[in-house]
């Protein structure tokens, strides 16, 4: 009498082996895509271009450019707000690109995972 639930010969069936190989290939592709995204630059502007922020895909702030016209000693608060807005928009672009890349890799089955 054969054992229930086991595989003949004790090994994995061909389909399971193929599935494992596909998962490993997908993992390598995701890692490569993630490395590529980490070095990509995302730039956003605020205040009609008065402030420009550049963020890497790793969400590291790379550069801030401030036009001299945006520097008003009597209104430092506005400049601070423009910097925050530009940085946040650049980070959002990086996050959106990351999510799009993961959706392409997983066929939309990522479940909202953030990498």
Secondary structure, DSSP 8 states (H G I E B T S, - for coil): ---TT--GGGS--HHHHHHHHHHHHHHHHHHHHHHHHHH-EEEEEETTTTEEEEEETTS-EEEEEE-GGG--TT-HHHHHHHHHHHHHHHHHHHHHHHHHHHHHHHTT-STT---
